[in-house]
Amino acid sequence: MTAVIWISIFIGTFCFMEFMAWFTHKYIMHGFLWSLHRDHHKKDHDSWFERNDAFFIFYAVVSMSFIMIATTSWFWYGWPIGLGIMAYGGTYFLVHDIFIHQRFKLFRNANNWYARGIRRAHKMHHKHLGKEDGECFGMLFVPFKYFKK
């Protein structure tokens, strides 16, 4: 029974992170921390790193904190929560930074309906270079209007 609870917490955390990605992007990245996110929309430097990468570091610290709390206390729930956040972060990095933005030159030839839909949706978001009016959505649960055959 503990394994079922553990797996449920892990999957629930992973799915909750999709909401957190949307919320953080819409209200924080395109809100009061636009100064960190702006270079993701309009690169103003020559570095491979972006100020926007600070958000990745923030969620990595949250994930590691849950795992550390789980190892030093009775709060074993920290393991599936921390690992669920980490799994979402890894998936996000794979889809957003590697697949969409090609920070590493992998998956260039992926051309199925899901890949085209994800790229199309992200392109619509990046169509707006400013703080306002950019469409915000998650990484995995993209509106169906972007998935055309």
C-alpha positions as CSV (number, residue, x, y, z in Angstrom):
1,M,0.0,0.0,0.0
2,T,2.9,2.4,0.7
3,A,4.2,1.9,-2.8
4,V,0.8,2.9,-4.3
5,I,0.7,6.0,-2.1
6,W,4.4,6.8,-3.0
7,I,3.7,6.5,-6.8
8,S,0.5,8.5,-6.5
9,I,2.3,11.3,-4.8
10,F,5.1,11.2,-7.4
11,I,2.6,11.3,-10.3
12,G,0.4,13.9,-8.6
13,T,3.4,16.1,-8.0
14,F,4.6,15.8,-11.6
15,C,1.1,16.8,-12.8
16,F,0.9,19.7,-10.3
17,M,4.2,21.0,-11.6
18,E,2.5,21.5,-15.0
19,F,0.1,23.9,-13.2
20,M,3.0,25.5,-11.4
21,A,4.9,26.0,-14.7
22,W,1.9,27.7,-16.2
23,F,1.3,29.8,-13.1
24,T,4.9,30.8,-12.6
25,H,5.2,31.7,-16.3
26,K,2.1,33.8,-16.5
27,Y,2.2,35.6,-13.2
28,I,5.8,35.6,-12.1
29,M,8.0,35.4,-15.3
30,H,5.7,37.7,-17.2
31,G,5.0,39.6,-14.0
32,F,7.4,41.0,-11.4
33,L,10.4,38.8,-12.4
34,W,10.2,39.8,-16.1
35,S,13.7,41.2,-15.7
36,L,15.0,37.5,-15.4
37,H,12.7,36.1,-18.1
38,R,13.1,38.8,-20.8
39,D,16.3,37.4,-22.3
40,H,14.4,34.2,-23.0
41,H,12.2,36.1,-25.4
42,K,14.8,38.6,-26.8
43,K,18.4,37.6,-26.3
44,D,20.5,40.6,-25.3
45,H,23.8,38.8,-24.7
46,D,26.2,36.3,-26.1
47,S,26.2,33.8,-23.3
48,W,24.8,30.3,-23.7
49,F,23.2,30.8,-20.2
50,E,20.2,33.0,-19.8
51,R,19.1,34.9,-16.7
52,N,15.9,32.9,-17.2
53,D,17.8,29.8,-16.1
54,A,17.4,31.1,-12.5
55,F,13.9,29.6,-12.5
56,F,15.4,26.2,-13.1
57,I,17.8,26.7,-10.2
58,F,14.9,27.8,-7.9
59,Y,12.9,24.6,-8.6
60,A,16.0,22.4,-8.3
61,V,16.5,23.9,-4.8
62,V,12.9,23.2,-3.9
63,S,13.2,19.6,-5.1
64,M,16.5,19.0,-3.3
65,S,15.0,20.5,-0.1
66,F,12.1,18.0,-0.1
67,I,14.6,15.2,-0.6
68,M,16.9,16.4,2.2
69,I,14.0,16.8,4.6
70,A,12.9,13.3,3.8
71,T,16.3,11.9,4.5
72,T,16.6,13.7,7.9
73,S,13.1,13.4,9.3
74,W,10.0,11.3,9.4
75,F,8.5,13.1,6.4
76,W,9.1,10.3,3.8
77,Y,6.6,12.1,1.5
78,G,9.5,14.4,0.6
79,W,11.0,11.6,-1.5
80,P,8.1,11.3,-4.0
81,I,7.5,15.1,-3.9
82,G,11.1,16.0,-4.5
83,L,11.6,13.3,-7.2
84,G,8.3,14.3,-8.9
85,I,9.6,17.9,-9.1
86,M,12.9,16.7,-10.4
87,A,11.2,14.4,-13.0
88,Y,9.1,17.4,-14.2
89,G,12.2,19.6,-14.4
90,G,14.1,17.0,-16.4
91,T,11.1,16.5,-18.8
92,Y,10.7,20.3,-19.1
93,F,14.5,20.7,-19.9
94,L,14.2,17.9,-22.5
95,V,11.1,19.3,-24.2
96,H,11.6,23.0,-23.8
97,D,15.4,23.6,-23.9
98,I,16.6,20.7,-25.9
99,F,13.7,19.9,-28.3
100,I,12.1,23.3,-28.8
101,H,15.0,25.8,-28.4
102,Q,17.7,23.4,-29.5
103,R,20.2,24.3,-26.8
104,F,21.7,21.0,-27.6
105,K,21.3,19.8,-31.2
106,L,19.1,16.8,-30.6
107,F,15.7,15.7,-31.8
108,R,15.9,18.1,-34.8
109,N,14.1,15.7,-37.1
110,A,11.1,14.9,-34.9
111,N,8.1,15.6,-37.0
112,N,5.1,13.8,-35.6
113,W,1.8,15.6,-34.8
114,Y,2.7,16.1,-31.1
115,A,6.1,17.6,-31.9
116,R,4.6,19.9,-34.5
117,G,1.9,21.0,-32.1
118,I,4.4,21.7,-29.3
119,R,6.6,23.7,-31.6
120,R,3.7,25.7,-33.0
121,A,2.3,26.5,-29.6
122,H,5.7,27.7,-28.4
123,K,6.2,29.7,-31.5
124,M,2.9,31.5,-30.8
125,H,4.1,32.3,-27.3
126,H,7.4,33.7,-28.6
127,K,5.7,35.8,-31.2
128,H,5.2,38.4,-28.5
129,L,8.6,39.8,-27.4
130,G,7.2,42.0,-24.6
131,K,5.9,41.3,-21.1
132,E,2.2,41.4,-22.0
133,D,0.0,39.5,-24.4
134,G,2.1,36.3,-24.6
135,E,0.0,33.1,-24.5
136,C,0.9,31.1,-21.5
137,F,0.4,27.3,-21.2
138,G,2.1,24.3,-19.8
139,M,4.6,22.1,-21.6
140,L,2.6,18.8,-21.8
141,F,-1.0,20.0,-21.7
142,V,-1.0,22.4,-24.7
143,P,-4.3,23.6,-26.1
144,F,-5.6,21.2,-28.9
145,K,-5.9,24.1,-31.4
146,Y,-2.1,23.8,-32.0
147,F,-2.3,20.1,-33.0
148,K,-3.2,20.2,-36.7
149,K,-2.6,17.3,-39.1
